[in-house]
Amino acid sequence: MIPKLYRRVALVTGGARSIGAAIADGLAAAGAIVVVGDLAESPNHRSIELDVSSEESVVSVIDRIVADHGRLDILVNNAGIMFEKHVADQDRESWDRMMAINVTGPMMLTRYAAPHLATSGMGVIINISSLEGNVCNPDHAAYSASKAAVQGLTRATAIDLGPETRCNAISPGWIDTPLNASYVDSHPDREEVVSQLSKLHPVGRIGSPADVADVAVWLASDESRFVTGQNITVDGGRTIRPPLPPIIG
Ligand SMILES: NC(=O)c1ccc[n+]([C@@H]2O[C@H](COP(=O)([O-])OP(=O)(O)OC[C@H]3O[C@@H](n4cnc5c(N)ncnc54)[C@H](O)[C@@H]3O)[C@@H](O)[C@H]2O)c1
């Protein structure tokens, strides 16, 4: 049987570790030729150094992929950062950095990938947003705003680049990666934190990078051919249950 992404060329930003690495693995397992664009090097896939906040770097990586492989079929905008800052202390510099990496990067990659995706005949963009595009933890003004922007960019891209290219977002919930480790590690008993977090999820556990990757592979494939402009929540059901006060919950 021919693998469902056989010989399609994919760029996964931030694919050197965690969610991006799992997406790169998943796409490769489905037959795609995967290139990781990251500040760091991927241990498992071809890597090209990429800083998504630099337009020059974005242009050079896309040019190299097309020069080397003759095409680009799948763009996964996964690279992202997160920090905590109360909105009343939010300085311009760190706000701009969050937007440059989480929003402007995906927009620039979309812009420069668009002509190649259009000629592919199977062009797909997957943007990694977050639950925090819809809900918000304390001190996450910049992160939450950036992830809401990614959802808006996803809808706009689906409209502007259709019918040649489909574009969808995935909004992961709590996925066990270094990005959110500071929460878990701020408590001496990691297992207890994970156990309490798990109870907030109808599926009974927090997520793994592979949980996100499987959805990304489906969105990259023709099996999702009538799906575009959507934001798919991958959170183990956590946000379908509004919290009750502990006294009755
Ligand atoms: N972990 C979670 O619970 C969670 C939940 C929702 C959304 N997300 C989103 O998923 C994506 C991946 O998160 P993760 O947990 O795997 O993060 P991570 O910090 O473990 O990995 C991020 C990767 O992006 C790369 N990166 C950072 N800045 C970059 C830049 N300027 N240019 C290129 N690469 C850069 C890093 O080198 C790293 O390899 C992010 O967009 C994040 O916001 C994560």
The ligand as an ORCA input file, in Angstrom:
! r2SCAN-3c Opt
* xyz 0 1
  N       3.241     21.935     25.446
  C       1.983     22.300     25.511
  O       1.256     21.969     26.466
  C       1.374     23.141     24.419
  C      -0.010     23.412     24.518
  C      -0.597     24.189     23.528
  C       0.149     24.672     22.471
  N       1.482     24.392     22.412
  C       2.212     24.936     21.255
  O       2.863     23.872     20.571
  C       4.057     24.376     19.953
  C       5.228     23.509     20.369
  O       5.308     23.531     21.789
  P       6.262     22.552     22.601
  O       5.616     22.316     23.918
  O       6.652     21.418     21.755
  O       7.507     23.558     22.839
  P       9.055     23.285     23.083
  O       9.550     24.508     23.782
  O       9.300     21.972     23.741
  O       9.664     23.230     21.593
  C       9.630     24.371     20.779
  C      10.604     24.213     19.624
  O      10.533     25.431     18.869
  C      11.853     25.883     18.609
  N      11.857     27.334     18.472
  C      11.665     28.272     19.431
  N      11.815     29.504     18.924
  C      12.097     29.361     17.610
  C      12.355     30.259     16.552
  N      12.400     31.591     16.759
  N      12.577     29.757     15.313
  C      12.583     28.422     15.102
  N      12.358     27.508     16.069
  C      12.126     27.982     17.316
  C      12.671     25.402     19.798
  O      14.071     25.348     19.489
  C      12.055     24.034     20.078
  O      12.679     23.014     19.318
  C       4.183     25.837     20.372
  O       3.656     26.661     19.354
  C       3.319     25.909     21.623
  O       2.820     27.206     21.856
  C       2.115     23.642     23.360
*
